[in-house]
Amino acid sequence: MIWSRHFLLVIGFCMALLSSPVLSAKQFKVLLFTKTAGWHHQSILEGVNAVKVLAEKHHFDYEWHEDAKQFNSKNLDRFDAIIFLNTTGDVLNDEQQKAMKLFIQSGKGFVGVHSASDTEYQWPWYTQLVGRMFVIHPAIQTAKINVVQADFPGSSLLPSSFLWTDEYYHFSEPLSENLKYILTVDESTYKPAAQWGDVRVSGMGDFHPIAWYQEIDGGRSFYTALGHLPATYQDPLFLQHLFGGIYWAATGKGVGKID
């Protein structure tokens, strides 16, 4: 009886610890935003599910919204990072833009996925936050991707080079001086030329970046151009890449900077 009583006390103590708000608290919380005012990617729902899977695996919290009214300072204070996943067009009004800017300036993070660079062209601050903006793309193709910085969370678990199938964006010139590149695509391994009406490109040349990060205006920004195809969001390589970017944007922590 004494042994049983002690056993029950130990079990009760352990359960109390596990239910403690401190021990059960999530690492961080992100706002996942997928509003579109232009092209609507079929992969958005797969992307939302991928973030859900990552949140469960890595013990962070998220809220998914397409309502731009979420962008007010009181609400954004609850989050550590904002993810623009395949957003397009003009998705925030002036007041909502102001709230997002204050959010980043408070030391928090931004993650842009694929067509986040096809969003808010008329908002100069946002274009600097993303770093480069989408111009045009050729047909979906398989190409060789190279890792050019391996000590960033969004690339540390990737092989040095690998074949990938996606919609490879041609980008504008850099709009921020702070960009640190982590992935490039080898244009010799696919056909980069594209033409839409009067817009015609032959490619970006020897250096064609497709993922980067930066510290900017007091906060952090990570962008990846990968993520057009629905199946991408089930690929372990992409999920490692995406989570690394989310983790860094939300916490500022990375490889070699764990404390």
Secondary structure as GFF3:
##gff-version 3
##sequence-region A 1 259
A	DSSP	alpha_helix	2	18	.	.	.	ID=ss1
A	DSSP	alpha_helix	21	24	.	.	.	ID=ss2
A	DSSP	beta_strand	29	33	.	.	.	ID=ss3
A	DSSP	alpha_helix	44	58	.	.	.	ID=ss4
A	DSSP	beta_strand	61	65	.	.	.	ID=ss5
A	DSSP	three_ten_helix	68	70	.	.	.	ID=ss6
A	DSSP	alpha_helix	73	76	.	.	.	ID=ss7
A	DSSP	beta_strand	81	85	.	.	.	ID=ss8
A	DSSP	alpha_helix	94	105	.	.	.	ID=ss9
A	DSSP	beta_strand	109	113	.	.	.	ID=ss10
A	DSSP	three_ten_helix	114	118	.	.	.	ID=ss11
A	DSSP	alpha_helix	124	130	.	.	.	ID=ss12
A	DSSP	beta_strand	134	136	.	.	.	ID=ss13
A	DSSP	beta_strand	141	147	.	.	.	ID=ss14
A	DSSP	beta_strand	161	166	.	.	.	ID=ss15
A	DSSP	beta_strand	170	171	.	.	.	ID=ss16
A	DSSP	beta_strand	180	185	.	.	.	ID=ss17
A	DSSP	three_ten_helix	187	189	.	.	.	ID=ss18
A	DSSP	beta_strand	194	196	.	.	.	ID=ss19
A	DSSP	beta_strand	199	201	.	.	.	ID=ss20
A	DSSP	beta_strand	209	216	.	.	.	ID=ss21
A	DSSP	beta_strand	219	224	.	.	.	ID=ss22
A	DSSP	three_ten_helix	230	234	.	.	.	ID=ss23
A	DSSP	alpha_helix	236	251	.	.	.	ID=ss24
###
